[in-house]
């Protein structure tokens, strides 16, 4: 199916359409992220429905009727949420986010084309959303998973082998890091700790690859070897917690939360015994601190936190959002959603400056995101 904009569409009407879209879609994305934290918030849900409905009307005004079935299908899903016939969770949020992104891309492409664009999968997506809206509760989980995979085939989490020293050697050579006896030992500890949980396997190399690239683009404020050592050991303390605590899906008790929050101290205390790795120890100790002072263990603010810790906190969270986690039985989540979540917390949980460098790193080296 070829979709083209009307030939007699006025320039003023086209510009109004573009301006409305530029304001509407980011707000819809923000509402979806907020709904994950407040799934029962009927006002946010009403606003989201209202904005999708408005865009559907805008499509009619500019004669893009062929695109209207997609916002209509989204309205069907949102209607079921408003009726409490569906429940909102992050999996459904991902589906809605990717569907909106598809709608924005299609409308931008049609408006920007003078000859029209070929669209093959629109009917299938609209039908899948309508099926989702009507699926009984008992079958919702499987239906959502299938639709998410349809929207983003990278969603499927593939088993990854443990990181190999040859991979690390090539990466370290890229950044001028000497893989000496200490770093070799830290890598072995990292790989051993990854075997402690199925959720951790392969994550060390993912974190190393992205964090070193961000540090490089940001002007190397942290010595690459120190940052690499910190990444290898930052969660070593987690490996010494009971497996039932690591994999617990229910809300943590105060004592369990205290145990989790104590984990940076173990690797910090070990690195203190090695004077050459003092900077790595500080990164480890501070990697759960927040830019606004709400983190742990000391409640430091951004100016007090070492750059390596600010970088590590971003990439650690990004990896958690794009891979299975013990507390959430989801497969790998869409990269777009994870990037939006990181950006929504800039200036509060994360350093605004380092989120900007994170964004530029993924823009300049998109394969780093797919490496996730």
C-alpha positions as CSV (number, residue, x, y, z in Angstrom):
1,X,0.0,0.0,0.0
2,X,1.3,3.4,-1.0
3,X,0.4,6.4,1.2
4,X,0.8,9.9,-0.1
5,X,-0.1,13.3,1.2
6,X,-2.8,15.2,-0.7
7,X,-1.3,17.3,-3.5
8,X,-3.3,20.3,-2.6
9,X,-2.3,20.4,1.1
10,X,-1.6,24.0,2.1
11,X,1.8,24.9,3.5
12,X,0.3,26.5,6.6
13,X,-1.8,23.5,7.4
14,X,1.2,21.2,6.9
15,X,3.3,23.4,9.2
16,X,0.6,23.3,11.9
17,X,0.5,19.5,11.7
18,X,4.2,19.3,12.1
19,X,4.3,21.6,15.1
20,X,1.4,19.8,16.8
21,X,3.2,16.4,16.3
22,X,6.5,17.8,17.6
23,X,4.7,18.7,20.9
24,X,2.3,15.7,21.1
25,X,4.6,12.7,20.7
26,X,7.2,13.6,23.4
27,X,4.4,14.2,25.8
28,X,2.9,10.8,25.0
29,X,6.2,9.2,25.6
30,X,6.6,10.9,29.0
31,X,3.1,9.8,30.0
32,X,3.9,6.2,29.2
33,X,7.0,6.3,31.4
34,X,5.0,8.0,34.2
35,X,2.2,5.4,33.9
36,X,4.7,2.6,34.6
37,X,5.3,4.2,38.0
38,X,1.7,5.2,38.5
39,X,-0.3,2.5,36.5
40,X,-3.6,3.4,38.3
41,X,-3.4,7.1,37.5
42,X,-6.6,7.7,35.5
43,X,-5.8,11.3,34.8
44,X,-2.5,10.4,33.0
45,X,-4.4,7.7,31.1
46,X,-7.1,10.1,30.0
47,X,-4.5,12.6,28.8
48,X,-2.8,9.9,26.8
49,X,-6.0,8.9,25.2
50,X,-6.9,12.5,24.5
51,X,-3.6,13.2,22.8
52,X,-3.8,10.1,20.6
53,X,-7.4,11.0,19.7
54,X,-6.2,14.5,18.8
55,X,-3.5,13.2,16.5
56,X,-6.0,10.9,14.8
57,X,-8.1,14.0,14.1
58,X,-5.1,15.9,12.8
59,X,-4.5,13.1,10.3
60,X,-8.0,13.6,9.0
61,X,-7.5,17.4,8.7
62,X,-4.5,16.9,6.4
63,X,-6.1,14.1,4.5
64,X,-3.9,11.3,5.8
65,X,-6.9,9.0,6.3
66,X,-4.9,5.9,5.5
67,X,-2.9,6.3,8.7
68,X,-5.9,6.7,10.9
69,X,-6.4,3.0,11.7
70,X,-3.2,3.0,13.8
71,X,-4.3,5.7,16.3
72,X,-7.7,4.1,16.3
73,X,-6.2,0.7,17.3
74,X,-4.2,2.5,20.0
75,X,-7.4,4.1,21.3
76,X,-9.0,0.6,21.5
77,X,-6.2,-0.5,23.8
78,X,-6.3,2.7,25.9
79,X,-10.1,2.3,26.1
80,X,-9.7,-1.1,27.6
81,X,-7.2,0.3,30.1
82,X,-9.6,3.0,31.1
83,X,-12.3,0.3,31.6
84,X,-9.9,-1.7,33.8
85,X,-10.3,-4.6,31.4
86,X,-6.6,-4.5,30.8
87,X,-3.8,-3.7,33.3
88,X,-0.9,-1.4,32.5
89,X,2.6,-2.8,33.0
90,X,6.0,-2.1,31.4
91,X,5.5,-4.7,28.7
92,X,2.3,-3.0,27.5
93,X,4.1,0.4,27.9
94,X,6.8,-0.8,25.6
95,X,4.2,-1.9,23.0
96,X,2.4,1.4,23.1
97,X,5.7,3.3,23.0
98,X,6.9,1.4,19.9
99,X,3.5,1.7,18.2
100,X,3.6,5.5,18.8
101,X,7.1,5.7,17.4
102,X,5.9,3.8,14.3
103,X,3.0,6.2,13.9
104,X,5.3,9.2,14.2
105,X,7.8,7.7,11.7
106,X,5.0,6.9,9.2
107,X,3.5,10.4,9.4
108,X,6.9,12.1,9.2
109,X,7.8,10.0,6.1
110,X,4.5,10.6,4.3
111,X,4.5,14.4,5.0
112,X,8.1,14.7,3.9
113,X,7.6,12.7,0.7
114,X,6.4,14.2,-2.6
115,X,5.7,10.8,-4.2
116,X,4.3,8.8,-1.3
117,X,5.7,5.9,0.7
118,X,5.2,2.1,0.5
119,X,3.8,0.7,3.8
120,X,3.5,-3.1,4.1
121,X,2.9,-3.8,7.8
122,X,0.4,-1.2,8.9
123,X,-2.7,-3.4,8.6
124,X,-0.9,-6.2,10.5
125,X,0.1,-3.9,13.4
126,X,-3.4,-2.4,13.7
127,X,-4.9,-5.9,13.7
128,X,-2.5,-7.1,16.4
129,X,-3.3,-4.1,18.6
130,X,-7.0,-4.8,18.2
131,X,-6.4,-8.5,19.1
132,X,-4.5,-7.3,22.2
133,X,-7.3,-5.1,23.3
134,X,-9.8,-8.1,23.1
135,X,-7.5,-10.8,24.5
136,X,-8.7,-12.3,27.8
137,X,-6.6,-11.7,30.9
138,X,-5.3,-15.2,31.0
139,X,-3.7,-15.0,27.5
140,X,-2.5,-11.4,27.8
141,X,1.1,-12.1,28.7
142,X,1.7,-14.3,25.7
143,X,-0.1,-11.9,23.4
144,X,1.9,-9.0,24.6
145,X,5.2,-10.9,24.2
146,X,4.3,-11.8,20.6
147,X,3.4,-8.3,19.7
148,X,6.5,-6.8,21.3
149,X,8.6,-9.2,19.3
150,X,6.7,-8.2,16.1
151,X,7.4,-4.5,16.9
152,X,11.1,-5.0,17.8
153,X,12.6,-8.4,16.8
154,X,15.7,-7.5,19.0
155,X,13.4,-8.0,22.0
156,X,14.3,-11.7,22.1
157,X,17.0,-12.2,24.7
158,X,19.7,-14.5,23.3
159,X,22.0,-16.5,25.4
160,X,25.5,-15.1,25.5
161,X,28.7,-16.9,26.3
162,X,30.8,-15.6,29.2
163,X,33.2,-12.9,28.2
164,X,36.6,-14.2,26.9
165,X,39.9,-12.7,27.7
166,X,40.5,-12.3,23.9
167,X,37.5,-10.0,23.7
168,X,38.7,-8.0,26.7
169,X,42.2,-7.8,25.2
170,X,40.9,-6.3,22.0
171,X,38.7,-3.9,23.8
172,X,41.5,-2.8,26.2
173,X,44.0,-2.3,23.3
174,X,41.4,0.0,21.7
175,X,41.6,2.3,24.8
176,X,45.3,1.9,25.5
177,X,44.8,-0.3,28.6
178,X,47.4,-2.8,29.6
179,X,45.8,-6.1,30.6
180,X,48.2,-6.7,33.4
181,X,48.1,-9.3,36.1
182,X,45.7,-7.2,38.3
183,X,43.2,-6.6,35.5
184,X,43.5,-10.2,34.4
185,X,42.6,-11.2,37.9
186,X,39.7,-8.7,38.1
187,X,38.3,-10.0,34.8
188,X,38.4,-13.6,36.1
189,X,36.5,-12.5,39.2
190,X,34.0,-10.7,37.1
191,X,33.4,-13.8,34.9
192,X,33.2,-16.1,38.0
193,X,30.6,-13.8,39.6
194,X,28.5,-13.7,36.4
195,X,28.0,-17.5,36.8
196,X,26.2,-16.8,40.1
197,X,23.0,-15.8,38.4
198,X,21.5,-16.4,34.9
199,X,20.6,-12.7,34.8
200,X,24.3,-11.6,34.9
201,X,26.0,-13.6,32.2
202,X,27.8,-11.5,29.6
203,X,26.9,-8.2,31.3
204,X,30.5,-7.3,32.3
205,X,31.7,-7.0,28.7
206,X,28.6,-5.0,27.7
207,X,29.2,-2.5,30.5
208,X,32.9,-2.3,29.7
209,X,32.2,-1.7,26.0
210,X,29.7,1.1,26.5
211,X,31.3,2.8,29.6
212,X,34.8,3.0,28.0
213,X,33.2,4.6,24.9
214,X,31.3,7.1,26.9
215,X,34.4,8.0,28.9
216,X,36.4,8.4,25.7
217,X,33.8,10.7,24.1
218,X,33.6,12.7,27.3
219,X,37.3,13.5,27.3
220,X,38.7,10.7,29.4
221,X,38.0,12.2,32.8
222,X,38.6,8.8,34.2
223,X,41.7,6.7,33.5
224,X,40.4,3.9,31.3
225,X,42.2,1.2,33.3
226,X,40.7,2.5,36.6
227,X,37.2,2.5,35.0
228,X,37.7,-1.0,33.6
229,X,38.8,-2.3,37.0
230,X,35.8,-0.7,38.7
231,X,33.3,-2.2,36.2
232,X,34.9,-5.7,36.7
233,X,34.4,-5.5,40.4
234,X,31.5,-3.1,41.1
235,X,28.9,-5.8,41.8
236,X,31.2,-8.4,43.3
237,X,29.5,-7.8,46.7
238,X,26.2,-8.9,45.1
239,X,27.6,-12.3,44.3
240,X,28.0,-12.9,48.0
241,X,24.3,-12.4,48.8
242,X,21.9,-15.4,49.1
243,X,20.4,-16.5,45.7
244,X,16.8,-16.3,47.1
245,X,17.5,-12.6,47.8
246,X,19.1,-11.9,44.4
247,X,16.1,-13.5,42.6
248,X,13.3,-12.3,44.9
249,X,10.4,-10.9,43.0
250,X,8.4,-9.5,45.9
251,X,9.1,-6.2,47.6
252,X,12.3,-6.2,49.7
253,X,12.1,-5.9,53.4
254,X,14.1,-3.1,55.1
255,X,16.8,-5.6,56.1
256,X,17.0,-7.0,52.6
257,X,17.3,-3.6,51.2
258,X,20.1,-2.8,53.6
259,X,21.9,-6.0,52.5
260,X,21.6,-5.0,48.8
261,X,22.8,-1.4,49.5
262,X,25.8,-2.7,51.3
263,X,27.2,-4.4,48.2
264,X,29.6,-1.7,47.0
265,X,31.6,-1.8,50.2
266,X,33.0,-5.3,49.6
267,X,34.9,-4.5,46.4
268,X,35.9,-1.1,47.8
269,X,37.5,-2.7,50.8
270,X,39.3,-5.2,48.6
271,X,40.6,-2.5,46.3
272,X,41.9,-0.4,49.2
273,X,44.5,-3.2,49.8
274,X,45.9,-2.4,46.3
275,X,47.3,1.1,46.2
276,X,47.4,1.3,42.4
277,X,43.6,0.9,42.2
278,X,42.4,3.6,44.7
279,X,40.5,5.5,41.9
280,X,38.7,2.3,40.9
281,X,37.7,1.7,44.5
282,X,36.1,5.2,44.7
283,X,34.2,4.5,41.5
284,X,32.9,1.2,43.0
285,X,31.9,2.8,46.3
286,X,30.0,5.6,44.5
287,X,28.4,3.9,41.6
288,X,24.9,3.9,43.3
289,X,25.0,7.6,44.2
290,X,22.5,9.9,42.5
291,X,23.2,13.3,41.0
292,X,20.5,14.8,43.2
293,X,21.9,13.2,46.4
294,X,19.2,10.6,46.8
295,X,21.5,7.6,46.2
296,X,23.6,5.4,48.6
297,X,25.8,4.8,50.5
298,X,26.6,8.4,51.4
299,X,24.0,10.5,49.7
300,X,26.5,12.4,47.6
301,X,25.5,15.0,45.0
302,X,26.9,15.1,41.5
303,X,29.8,17.5,42.2
304,X,31.0,15.1,44.9
305,X,30.8,12.0,42.7
306,X,33.7,10.8,40.5
307,X,33.0,10.8,36.8
308,X,33.6,7.1,36.5
309,X,30.8,6.4,39.0
310,X,28.4,8.7,37.2
311,X,29.1,6.9,33.9
312,X,28.9,3.4,35.5
313,X,25.5,4.2,37.1
314,X,24.1,5.1,33.7
315,X,25.4,2.1,31.8
316,X,24.5,-0.3,34.7
317,X,20.9,0.9,34.7
318,X,20.8,0.8,30.9
319,X,21.9,-2.8,30.9
320,X,19.3,-3.6,33.5
321,X,16.6,-2.1,31.4
322,X,17.6,-4.0,28.3
323,X,18.1,-7.4,29.8
324,X,16.1,-9.8,32.0
325,X,16.0,-8.8,35.7
326,X,15.1,-11.0,38.6
327,X,12.3,-8.8,39.7
328,X,10.6,-8.6,36.3
329,X,9.9,-11.6,34.1
330,X,10.4,-9.7,30.8
331,X,12.7,-10.4,27.9
332,X,15.1,-7.8,26.7
333,X,13.3,-4.5,26.4
334,X,13.3,-2.2,23.4
335,X,16.3,0.1,23.3
336,X,14.2,3.1,22.6
337,X,12.3,2.6,25.8
338,X,15.5,2.2,27.8
339,X,17.1,5.3,26.4
340,X,14.0,7.3,27.1
341,X,13.9,6.1,30.7
342,X,17.6,7.1,31.2
343,X,16.8,10.6,29.7
344,X,13.7,11.0,31.8
345,X,15.9,10.8,35.0
346,X,18.7,13.2,33.9
347,X,19.4,15.8,36.5
348,X,17.9,13.6,39.2
349,X,19.1,10.1,39.3
350,X,21.7,10.6,36.6
351,X,24.1,13.4,35.7
352,X,22.6,15.6,33.0
353,X,26.1,16.0,31.4
354,X,26.8,12.3,31.3
355,X,23.4,11.4,30.0
356,X,24.1,13.9,27.1
357,X,27.4,12.1,26.4
358,X,25.6,8.7,26.7
359,X,23.2,9.9,24.0
360,X,25.9,11.2,21.7
361,X,27.9,7.9,22.1
362,X,24.9,5.9,21.0
363,X,24.2,8.3,18.1
364,X,27.8,8.2,16.9
365,X,28.3,4.4,17.5
366,X,24.8,2.8,17.2
367,X,26.3,-0.7,17.2
368,X,27.1,-0.1,20.9
369,X,23.3,-0.1,21.6
370,X,22.8,-3.2,19.5
371,X,25.7,-4.8,21.4
372,X,23.4,-4.5,24.4
